């Protein structure tokens, strides 16, 4: 059985630290990344949204995962 999108996105974030909607669509066929991110945050994961722009003026969100150790290092 294939893991659900929430598990796949979490694993990707834990390994690579960031993901965009285009990556989620390409790698996991996930059309609603913002919904998955919302559920992960509700489960207690710290994920920061960065608004980015393409060279031609388009916009997209880059989601960045922060683990416990990352948060402790940042606070010091």
Sine and cosine of phi, psi and omega as CSV:
sin_phi,cos_phi,sin_psi,cos_psi,sin_omega,cos_omega
0.00,0.00,0.70,-0.71,-0.02,-1.00
-0.97,0.23,0.70,-0.72,0.05,-1.00
-0.88,0.47,0.46,-0.89,0.01,-1.00
-0.97,0.25,0.18,-0.98,-0.06,-1.00
-0.86,0.51,-0.62,0.78,-0.03,-1.00
-0.87,0.50,-0.72,0.69,0.01,-1.00
-0.92,0.40,-0.66,0.75,0.00,-1.00
-0.90,0.43,-0.71,0.71,-0.03,-1.00
-0.92,0.40,-0.68,0.74,0.01,-1.00
-0.87,0.49,-0.72,0.70,0.01,-1.00
-0.87,0.49,-0.69,0.73,0.02,-1.00
-0.88,0.48,-0.72,0.69,0.00,-1.00
-0.89,0.45,-0.64,0.77,0.01,-1.00
-0.92,0.40,-0.53,0.85,0.02,-1.00
-0.99,0.11,-0.72,0.69,-0.17,-0.98
-0.96,-0.29,-0.19,0.98,0.07,-1.00
0.96,0.27,-0.37,0.93,0.01,-1.00
-0.66,-0.75,0.34,-0.94,0.11,-0.99
-0.39,-0.92,0.51,-0.86,0.10,-0.99
-0.88,-0.47,0.22,-0.98,0.04,-1.00
-0.87,0.49,-0.62,0.79,0.00,-1.00
-0.91,0.41,-0.65,0.76,0.06,-1.00
-0.90,0.44,-0.69,0.73,-0.01,-1.00
-0.89,0.46,-0.64,0.77,0.02,-1.00
-0.92,0.39,-0.71,0.70,-0.05,-1.00
-0.92,0.38,-0.72,0.70,-0.11,-0.99
-1.00,0.09,-0.57,0.82,-0.15,-0.99
-0.83,-0.56,0.04,1.00,-0.05,-1.00
0.83,0.56,0.62,0.79,-0.03,-1.00
-0.99,-0.17,0.92,-0.40,-0.03,-1.00
-1.00,0.02,-0.28,0.96,-0.10,-0.99
-0.83,-0.56,0.89,0.46,-0.04,-1.00
-0.87,0.50,-0.64,0.77,-0.02,-1.00
-0.87,0.49,-0.57,0.82,0.05,-1.00
-0.92,0.40,-0.67,0.75,0.03,-1.00
-0.90,0.43,-0.69,0.72,0.02,-1.00
-0.87,0.49,-0.67,0.74,0.03,-1.00
-0.85,0.52,-0.71,0.71,0.00,-1.00
-0.92,0.40,-0.61,0.79,0.04,-1.00
-0.91,0.41,-0.65,0.76,0.05,-1.00
-0.90,0.44,-0.67,0.75,0.02,-1.00
-0.87,0.49,-0.52,0.86,0.04,-1.00
-0.98,0.18,-0.04,1.00,0.08,-1.00
0.96,-0.26,0.04,1.00,0.01,-1.00
-0.98,0.18,0.63,-0.78,0.02,-1.00
-1.00,-0.06,0.93,-0.37,-0.01,-1.00
-0.75,-0.66,0.83,-0.56,-0.03,-1.00
-0.98,-0.22,0.65,-0.76,0.03,-1.00
-0.99,-0.16,0.78,-0.63,0.08,-1.00
-0.91,-0.42,0.84,-0.55,0.07,-1.00
-0.99,0.15,0.81,-0.58,-0.05,-1.00
-0.86,-0.50,0.32,-0.95,0.06,-1.00
-0.81,-0.59,0.61,-0.79,0.09,-1.00
-0.99,0.12,0.29,-0.96,0.02,-1.00
-0.84,0.54,-0.48,0.88,-0.01,-1.00
-1.00,-0.01,0.16,0.99,0.08,-1.00
0.99,-0.12,0.00,1.00,0.04,-1.00
-0.95,0.31,0.28,-0.96,-0.01,-1.00
-0.85,-0.52,0.52,-0.85,0.13,-0.99
-0.42,-0.91,0.29,-0.96,0.02,-1.00
-0.97,-0.22,0.69,-0.73,0.13,-0.99
-0.93,-0.37,0.87,-0.50,-0.01,-1.00
-0.99,-0.14,0.77,-0.64,-0.04,-1.00
-0.87,-0.49,0.79,-0.62,-0.03,-1.00
-1.00,0.02,0.69,-0.72,0.09,-1.00
-0.87,-0.49,0.88,-0.47,0.06,-1.00
-0.99,0.12,0.15,-0.99,0.03,-1.00
-0.83,0.56,-0.72,0.70,-0.05,-1.00
-0.91,0.42,-0.58,0.81,0.04,-1.00
-0.91,0.42,-0.67,0.74,-0.02,-1.00
-0.91,0.41,-0.63,0.78,0.01,-1.00
-0.92,0.39,-0.65,0.76,0.02,-1.00
-0.90,0.44,-0.65,0.76,-0.02,-1.00
-0.92,0.40,-0.59,0.81,-0.06,-1.00
-0.96,0.27,-0.39,0.92,-0.06,-1.00
-0.98,0.18,0.00,0.00,0.00,0.00
